[in-house]
Amino acid sequence: MISLALGNLLVYESGRDDASDPQTVAAGAGQNEIHFTEAPFAMKITQILATFLIASGGGFLFHLLRIPLPWMLGPLTATIIYHAVSDKHARWPVELRNLGLIVIGYSMGRTVTLETTRQILANLPAMFAVTFFTVLFCLGIGYITHRRTGISLASGMLGSIPGGLAQMVLLTEEIEDADVTVVTFMQMTRVLAVVFSVPFIAAYGIGPMPGGLASPLASTSPYGLVAALPAILAAPVGAWLASRLKLPIPCLLGPIFATAAAVLLGSPAPPVPSPLMNLALIFFGTYFGVIITLESLRKLGKVFPYAIGGAAALLALTYLMGFGLTLFTPATLLTGFLSTAPGGLSEVGVVALALHADVAFIMAYQMFRLFTILLLVPPLLRWRFRR
């Protein structure tokens, strides 16, 4: 629920109070209902701090266990459990989620360079074809999952499209018939399958894996704070402007485009320090841990085989498309596969650098697909599944 009262924080909490409560007013319908209620300020602060500590502990545990995306999946999992055993006492402000998204958006936007821009312009037809067939294939997977498991068509499609776990889960809040629990489960299954399999396929199925190389998204070059201010300030300004323009997922898209514009205009953009990035992921993961329920997760056993099968089929398709790129572009099979692989920018970028693939070519394809999906898929799905 969203609690909004004078002097109180804006807080999202799943569940609903008794309908007879005069302080509760429904402001939505379906799976993603929003309610306004009032709670003591001190109690809210205590519950938020408790949620943060438990979520951070989950991130630390996943980090020790070397589970992929530990600082997002760990808090998400820990918060789900805590929310269930504490009788829905977990709370998390929407503003903290948005702050996390701004940091994540800045980190993505700073990867845009003149070189990746040139690559995008030179390969637009091939990029469009790869993105089109990927999205079409994933929509087919979503439709099959919908028909075979009984989940809603919106949930099946949102859970199958490789537009990023964060982005697709956020989009569920804008579509009435989408179940955030189902979409998160399907996206997490795909992400875990891709994170484990893409490096293995690229390293052992195509080329040897050298070790000891750094991520292409980090840098050891010194940055002056004053010189970097335009790029740093562009992220929150971009989030504000995107909100005014009513763009989908404004606190993510706005910082991405604003930071990218600042970088292309010559402003240095220092990498996000690891502790700050981890904190942003905790903020984001905790938010969705609050709105996902164990009751819904118990019903998702029938979806799991289709989520795994869909991820495997998508990897096979991208491998074939990567081979196709070698026939029409100078790309090697390794570069072609990593360009079409349905993984995140950072994960694919690390593998590309470690295997000495063409990082600029790969990042161009990955960013084109990501931005195209984020810009075109949300309005199309909102049109198809109108409230």
C-alpha positions as a Python dict, from the first residue, in 0.01 Angstrom:
ca = {
    (1, 'M'): (0, 0, 0),
    (2, 'I'): (110, 356, -31),
    (3, 'S'): (87, 547, 294),
    (4, 'L'): (51, 922, 247),
    (5, 'A'): (-20, 1155, 537),
    (6, 'L'): (100, 1493, 660),
    (7, 'G'): (452, 1454, 791),
    (8, 'N'): (468, 1087, 692),
    (9, 'L'): (671, 908, 427),
    (10, 'L'): (544, 776, 96),
    (11, 'V'): (569, 402, 147),
    (12, 'Y'): (468, 102, -61),
    (13, 'E'): (357, -210, 118),
    (14, 'S'): (185, -512, -31),
    (15, 'G'): (-143, -642, 99),
    (16, 'R'): (-454, -447, 191),
    (17, 'D'): (-625, -341, 509),
    (18, 'D'): (-979, -432, 596),
    (19, 'A'): (-1220, -275, 349),
    (20, 'S'): (-1420, -124, 635),
    (21, 'D'): (-1126, 90, 749),
    (22, 'P'): (-1237, 451, 682),
    (23, 'Q'): (-875, 561, 638),
    (24, 'T'): (-820, 323, 346),
    (25, 'V'): (-919, 431, -4),
    (26, 'A'): (-872, 206, -305),
    (27, 'A'): (-681, 375, -585),
    (28, 'G'): (-644, 91, -831),
    (29, 'A'): (-774, -246, -933),
    (30, 'G'): (-656, -596, -1012),
    (31, 'Q'): (-323, -731, -899),
    (32, 'N'): (-151, -398, -845),
    (33, 'E'): (-390, -218, -613),
    (34, 'I'): (-272, 93, -432),
    (35, 'H'): (-425, 208, -107),
    (36, 'F'): (-381, 521, 100),
    (37, 'T'): (-364, 482, 474),
    (38, 'E'): (-201, 647, 772),
    (39, 'A'): (45, 498, 1019),
    (40, 'P'): (253, 647, 1301),
    (41, 'F'): (574, 804, 1168),
    (42, 'A'): (798, 635, 1427),
    (43, 'M'): (653, 293, 1345),
    (44, 'K'): (717, 348, 975),
    (45, 'I'): (1079, 444, 1034),
    (46, 'T'): (1134, 138, 1253),
    (47, 'Q'): (980, -96, 996),
    (48, 'I'): (1179, 62, 711),
    (49, 'L'): (1506, 25, 903),
    (50, 'A'): (1424, -335, 994),
    (51, 'T'): (1344, -410, 630),
    (52, 'F'): (1670, -250, 518),
    (53, 'L'): (1881, -450, 766),
    (54, 'I'): (1719, -778, 669),
    (55, 'A'): (1746, -700, 298),
    (56, 'S'): (2114, -607, 333),
    (57, 'G'): (2176, -931, 520),
    (58, 'G'): (2022, -1120, 230),
    (59, 'G'): (2251, -941, -14),
    (60, 'F'): (2556, -1021, 196),
    (61, 'L'): (2456, -1388, 219),
    (62, 'F'): (2406, -1416, -158),
    (63, 'H'): (2740, -1243, -205),
    (64, 'L'): (2914, -1499, 17),
    (65, 'L'): (2741, -1780, -174),
    (66, 'R'): (2856, -1624, -506),
    (67, 'I'): (2502, -1617, -642),
    (68, 'P'): (2464, -1393, -952),
    (69, 'L'): (2327, -1042, -892),
    (70, 'P'): (2361, -1090, -514),
    (71, 'W'): (2278, -734, -408),
    (72, 'M'): (1947, -739, -593),
    (73, 'L'): (1833, -1103, -569),
    (74, 'G'): (1951, -1138, -208),
    (75, 'P'): (1748, -844, -72),
    (76, 'L'): (1452, -945, -286),
    (77, 'T'): (1452, -1300, -147),
    (78, 'A'): (1517, -1194, 215),
    (79, 'T'): (1240, -933, 204),
    (80, 'I'): (988, -1180, 60),
    (81, 'I'): (1057, -1419, 348),
    (82, 'Y'): (1055, -1145, 611),
    (83, 'H'): (733, -998, 475),
    (84, 'A'): (567, -1340, 498),
    (85, 'V'): (684, -1437, 849),
    (86, 'S'): (628, -1090, 1000),
    (87, 'D'): (264, -1071, 891),
    (88, 'K'): (339, -812, 620),
    (89, 'H'): (533, -566, 834),
    (90, 'A'): (796, -498, 567),
    (91, 'R'): (788, -140, 439),
    (92, 'W'): (985, 41, 172),
    (93, 'P'): (954, 399, 41),
    (94, 'V'): (894, 440, -331),
    (95, 'E'): (1144, 728, -325),
    (96, 'L'): (1425, 492, -225),
    (97, 'R'): (1344, 265, -518),
    (98, 'N'): (1356, 566, -747),
    (99, 'L'): (1693, 675, -607),
    (100, 'G'): (1828, 330, -682),
    (101, 'L'): (1694, 349, -1037),
    (102, 'I'): (1865, 685, -1094),
    (103, 'V'): (2201, 538, -995),
    (104, 'I'): (2146, 232, -1216),
    (105, 'G'): (2037, 453, -1506),
    (106, 'Y'): (2348, 669, -1472),
    (107, 'S'): (2568, 359, -1473),
    (108, 'M'): (2408, 242, -1798),
    (109, 'G'): (2409, 583, -1964),
    (110, 'R'): (2780, 637, -1906),
    (111, 'T'): (2862, 339, -2130),
    (112, 'V'): (2742, 526, -2440),
    (113, 'T'): (3038, 659, -2641),
    (114, 'L'): (3097, 802, -2987),
    (115, 'E'): (3226, 460, -3092),
    (116, 'T'): (2908, 279, -2988),
    (117, 'T'): (2703, 551, -3158),
    (118, 'R'): (2894, 500, -3484),
    (119, 'Q'): (2845, 124, -3456),
    (120, 'I'): (2471, 169, -3409),
    (121, 'L'): (2441, 393, -3713),
    (122, 'A'): (2647, 160, -3932),
    (123, 'N'): (2450, -152, -3834),
    (124, 'L'): (2095, -21, -3794),
    (125, 'P'): (1928, -265, -4038),
    (126, 'A'): (2092, -569, -3880),
    (127, 'M'): (2021, -440, -3529),
    (128, 'F'): (1657, -384, -3613),
    (129, 'A'): (1625, -735, -3760),
    (130, 'V'): (1790, -899, -3458),
    (131, 'T'): (1573, -703, -3214),
    (132, 'F'): (1254, -769, -3414),
    (133, 'F'): (1303, -1145, -3432),
    (134, 'T'): (1410, -1162, -3066),
    (135, 'V'): (1100, -978, -2946),
    (136, 'L'): (871, -1174, -3181),
    (137, 'F'): (1017, -1505, -3061),
    (138, 'C'): (979, -1403, -2697),
    (139, 'L'): (618, -1295, -2749),
    (140, 'G'): (556, -1642, -2891),
    (141, 'I'): (713, -1800, -2582),
    (142, 'G'): (495, -1579, -2363),
    (143, 'Y'): (182, -1680, -2552),
    (144, 'I'): (264, -2052, -2522),
    (145, 'T'): (333, -2012, -2149),
    (146, 'H'): (2, -1828, -2110),
    (147, 'R'): (-193, -2102, -2289),
    (148, 'R'): (-23, -2393, -2114),
    (149, 'T'): (-11, -2261, -1757),
    (150, 'G'): (-314, -2033, -1725),
    (151, 'I'): (-123, -1716, -1634),
    (152, 'S'): (-246, -1395, -1794),
    (153, 'L'): (-127, -1311, -2146),
    (154, 'A'): (26, -984, -2021),
    (155, 'S'): (225, -1171, -1753),
    (156, 'G'): (348, -1430, -2003),
    (157, 'M'): (469, -1166, -2248),
    (158, 'L'): (629, -937, -1989),
    (159, 'G'): (799, -1234, -1827),
    (160, 'S'): (947, -1349, -2158),
    (161, 'I'): (1074, -1027, -2319),
    (162, 'P'): (1450, -973, -2254),
    (163, 'G'): (1423, -602, -2178),
    (164, 'G'): (1591, -635, -1841),
    (165, 'L'): (1453, -776, -1517),
    (166, 'A'): (1419, -435, -1355),
    (167, 'Q'): (1253, -272, -1652),
    (168, 'M'): (999, -547, -1721),
    (169, 'V'): (904, -581, -1355),
    (170, 'L'): (854, -206, -1330),
    (171, 'L'): (631, -217, -1636),
    (172, 'T'): (394, -461, -1465),
    (173, 'E'): (281, -178, -1238),
    (174, 'E'): (147, 6, -1543),
    (175, 'I'): (-52, -286, -1686),
    (176, 'E'): (-362, -404, -1505),
    (177, 'D'): (-361, -771, -1605),
    (178, 'A'): (10, -828, -1532),
    (179, 'D'): (107, -1018, -1216),
    (180, 'V'): (431, -876, -1073),
    (181, 'T'): (508, -1204, -896),
    (182, 'V'): (478, -1412, -1213),
    (183, 'V'): (676, -1162, -1422),
    (184, 'T'): (953, -1137, -1162),
    (185, 'F'): (975, -1515, -1133),
    (186, 'M'): (999, -1563, -1511),
    (187, 'Q'): (1250, -1281, -1555),
    (188, 'M'): (1465, -1406, -1264),
    (189, 'T'): (1463, -1757, -1411),
    (190, 'R'): (1574, -1623, -1749),
    (191, 'V'): (1842, -1399, -1596),
    (192, 'L'): (1987, -1682, -1387),
    (193, 'A'): (1986, -1918, -1686),
    (194, 'V'): (2157, -1657, -1906),
    (195, 'V'): (2411, -1548, -1644),
    (196, 'F'): (2524, -1906, -1595),
    (197, 'S'): (2506, -2027, -1955),
    (198, 'V'): (2627, -1736, -2173),
    (199, 'P'): (2979, -1723, -2026),
    (200, 'F'): (3001, -2104, -2048),
    (201, 'I'): (2882, -2115, -2410),
    (202, 'A'): (3104, -1824, -2513),
    (203, 'A'): (3411, -1951, -2333),
    (204, 'Y'): (3396, -2325, -2396),
    (205, 'G'): (3166, -2351, -2696),
    (206, 'I'): (3331, -2080, -2907),
    (207, 'G'): (3663, -1964, -2765),
    (208, 'P'): (3902, -2007, -2471),
    (209, 'M'): (3845, -1792, -2162),
    (210, 'P'): (4146, -1588, -2053),
    (211, 'G'): (4130, -1458, -1698),
    (212, 'G'): (4208, -1151, -1499),
    (213, 'L'): (4048, -880, -1714),
    (214, 'A'): (3844, -593, -1582),
    (215, 'S'): (3488, -499, -1666),
    (216, 'P'): (3448, -264, -1960),
    (217, 'L'): (3202, -66, -1755),
    (218, 'A'): (3456, 28, -1492),
    (219, 'S'): (3753, 254, -1524),
    (220, 'T'): (4063, 334, -1326),
    (221, 'S'): (4118, 668, -1501),
    (222, 'P'): (4111, 966, -1263),
    (223, 'Y'): (3816, 1202, -1290),
    (224, 'G'): (3796, 1558, -1162),
    (225, 'L'): (3478, 1616, -966),
    (226, 'V'): (3409, 1951, -1127),
    (227, 'A'): (3460, 1814, -1479),
    (228, 'A'): (3230, 1518, -1406),
    (229, 'L'): (2950, 1726, -1250),
    (230, 'P'): (2751, 1768, -1576),
    (231, 'A'): (2722, 1391, -1624),
    (232, 'I'): (2653, 1327, -1255),
    (233, 'L'): (2384, 1596, -1231),
    (234, 'A'): (2234, 1490, -1563),
    (235, 'A'): (2097, 1170, -1406),
    (236, 'P'): (1854, 1325, -1153),
    (237, 'V'): (1766, 1606, -1394),
    (238, 'G'): (1692, 1346, -1662),
    (239, 'A'): (1468, 1155, -1420),
    (240, 'W'): (1272, 1473, -1344),
    (241, 'L'): (1240, 1566, -1712),
    (242, 'A'): (1134, 1211, -1810),
    (243, 'S'): (865, 1223, -1541),
    (244, 'R'): (736, 1553, -1679),
    (245, 'L'): (731, 1405, -2029),
    (246, 'K'): (552, 1094, -1895),
    (247, 'L'): (809, 854, -2039),
    (248, 'P'): (782, 489, -1928),
    (249, 'I'): (1001, 409, -1627),
    (250, 'P'): (1118, 774, -1603),
    (251, 'C'): (1363, 725, -1317),
    (252, 'L'): (1554, 476, -1530),
    (253, 'L'): (1516, 600, -1888),
    (254, 'G'): (1568, 966, -1797),
    (255, 'P'): (1909, 913, -1634),
    (256, 'I'): (2020, 678, -1914),
    (257, 'F'): (1953, 929, -2192),
    (258, 'A'): (2060, 1239, -1998),
    (259, 'T'): (2389, 1084, -1888),
    (260, 'A'): (2455, 950, -2238),
    (261, 'A'): (2395, 1299, -2381),
    (262, 'A'): (2637, 1453, -2130),
    (263, 'V'): (2904, 1193, -2216),
    (264, 'L'): (2861, 1248, -2590),
    (265, 'L'): (2898, 1623, -2534),
    (266, 'G'): (3236, 1561, -2374),
    (267, 'S'): (3168, 1536, -2003),
    (268, 'P'): (3360, 1262, -1822),
    (269, 'A'): (3138, 1019, -1632),
    (270, 'P'): (3315, 835, -1351),
    (271, 'P'): (3208, 478, -1275),
    (272, 'V'): (2969, 428, -989),
    (273, 'P'): (3159, 314, -677),
    (274, 'S'): (3079, -47, -593),
    (275, 'P'): (2925, 30, -250),
    (276, 'L'): (2690, 287, -405),
    (277, 'M'): (2589, 53, -686),
    (278, 'N'): (2527, -227, -435),
    (279, 'L'): (2313, 11, -228),
    (280, 'A'): (2111, 104, -537),
    (281, 'L'): (2051, -265, -611),
    (282, 'I'): (1946, -322, -248),
    (283, 'F'): (1696, -36, -273),
    (284, 'F'): (1551, -181, -591),
    (285, 'G'): (1547, -546, -484),
    (286, 'T'): (1389, -463, -149),
    (287, 'Y'): (1104, -275, -313),
    (288, 'F'): (1000, -576, -517),
    (289, 'G'): (1055, -809, -224),
    (290, 'V'): (781, -615, -45),
    (291, 'I'): (524, -645, -323),
    (292, 'I'): (585, -1013, -404),
    (293, 'T'): (401, -1268, -190),
    (294, 'L'): (493, -1625, -103),
    (295, 'E'): (131, -1720, -162),
    (296, 'S'): (167, -1633, -529),
    (297, 'L'): (510, -1798, -557),
    (298, 'R'): (364, -2128, -437),
    (299, 'K'): (140, -2130, -743),
    (300, 'L'): (428, -2086, -990),
    (301, 'G'): (561, -2441, -1000),
    (302, 'K'): (383, -2504, -1330),
    (303, 'V'): (548, -2197, -1485),
    (304, 'F'): (906, -2303, -1406),
    (305, 'P'): (952, -2562, -1687),
    (306, 'Y'): (828, -2311, -1944),
    (307, 'A'): (1053, -2036, -1806),
    (308, 'I'): (1359, -2264, -1831),
    (309, 'G'): (1256, -2398, -2170),
    (310, 'G'): (1193, -2046, -2299),
    (311, 'A'): (1537, -1930, -2183),
    (312, 'A'): (1705, -2228, -2352),
    (313, 'A'): (1513, -2172, -2676),
    (314, 'L'): (1601, -1803, -2672),
    (315, 'L'): (1972, -1882, -2629),
    (316, 'A'): (1955, -2122, -2923),
    (317, 'L'): (1789, -1853, -3136),
    (318, 'T'): (2046, -1589, -3045),
    (319, 'Y'): (2328, -1832, -3124),
    (320, 'L'): (2181, -1880, -3472),
    (321, 'M'): (2135, -1506, -3518),
    (322, 'G'): (2494, -1451, -3406),
    (323, 'F'): (2605, -1693, -3676),
    (324, 'G'): (2391, -1500, -3924),
    (325, 'L'): (2571, -1178, -3833),
    (326, 'T'): (2900, -1335, -3941),
    (327, 'L'): (2758, -1368, -4294),
    (328, 'F'): (2662, -1001, -4329),
    (329, 'T'): (2903, -814, -4101),
    (330, 'P'): (3274, -839, -4013),
    (331, 'A'): (3180, -990, -3675),
    (332, 'T'): (3326, -1321, -3563),
    (333, 'L'): (3097, -1593, -3428),
    (334, 'L'): (3196, -1499, -3072),
    (335, 'T'): (3119, -1131, -3129),
    (336, 'G'): (2795, -1214, -3310),
    (337, 'F'): (2672, -1443, -3034),
    (338, 'L'): (2752, -1196, -2756),
    (339, 'S'): (2586, -917, -2956),
    (340, 'T'): (2256, -1105, -2964),
    (341, 'A'): (2278, -1288, -2627),
    (342, 'P'): (1984, -1198, -2398),
    (343, 'G'): (2195, -1087, -2103),
    (344, 'G'): (2258, -758, -1926),
    (345, 'L'): (2503, -498, -2053),
    (346, 'S'): (2750, -552, -1773),
    (347, 'E'): (2746, -933, -1779),
    (348, 'V'): (2785, -956, -2157),
    (349, 'G'): (3043, -678, -2157),
    (350, 'V'): (3264, -857, -1905),
    (351, 'V'): (3257, -1178, -2109),
    (352, 'A'): (3329, -984, -2429),
    (353, 'L'): (3634, -816, -2279),
    (354, 'A'): (3764, -1136, -2126),
    (355, 'L'): (3740, -1319, -2458),
    (356, 'H'): (3889, -1031, -2659),
    (357, 'A'): (3571, -988, -2863),
    (358, 'D'): (3472, -659, -3029),
    (359, 'V'): (3333, -480, -2723),
    (360, 'A'): (3211, -168, -2909),
    (361, 'F'): (3022, -381, -3164),
    (362, 'I'): (2865, -593, -2889),
    (363, 'M'): (2767, -296, -2671),
    (364, 'A'): (2610, -124, -2973),
    (365, 'Y'): (2380, -421, -3041),
    (366, 'Q'): (2300, -474, -2675),
    (367, 'M'): (2213, -109, -2613),
    (368, 'F'): (2009, -82, -2933),
    (369, 'R'): (1799, -382, -2830),
    (370, 'L'): (1760, -257, -2474),
    (371, 'F'): (1662, 98, -2569),
    (372, 'T'): (1430, -19, -2849),
    (373, 'I'): (1247, -255, -2614),
    (374, 'L'): (1222, 8, -2340),
    (375, 'L'): (1089, 274, -2577),
    (376, 'L'): (856, 70, -2798),
    (377, 'V'): (739, -231, -2598),
    (378, 'P'): (584, -43, -2299),
    (379, 'P'): (346, 175, -2507),
    (380, 'L'): (257, -120, -2731),
    (381, 'L'): (176, -342, -2433),
    (382, 'R'): (-17, -64, -2261),
    (383, 'W'): (-218, -21, -2581),
    (384, 'R'): (-280, -396, -2607),
    (385, 'F'): (-370, -439, -2238),
    (386, 'R'): (-552, -116, -2163),
    (387, 'R'): (-686, -64, -1814),
}
